[in-house]
Amino acid sequence: MDKKGQVSNIPQYVISFILIGLIVAVGVVVLDKFMGVSGLSAKAVDALNSTIDAVTPITTDWLPILVIVAIVGVVLMLILGAFAFYGRRK
């Protein structure tokens, strides 16, 4: 009985959020390492800076919001599931 949205699926969601955070963090670190390479033109440095500035809000602003929304969704699912199936369990 494997239904979508069960509590047993929570570790998969947690691993997904951690993986997304790691991928974005590694991407920012790699872009930062490119800044230390000698021989980059001013245009390349500006492109790297704007890329880093565009990617950074994902980890600082959007990822925590997504985690909060997911937690609220799980709590609501548990509460609504408890009330929806209460009459059937008797």
Secondary structure as UniProt FT lines:
FT   TURN            4..5
FT   HELIX           7..9
FT   HELIX           10..35
FT   TURN            38..39
FT   HELIX           42..57
FT   HELIX           58..62
FT   HELIX           63..84
FT   TURN            85..86
FT   HELIX           87..89
//
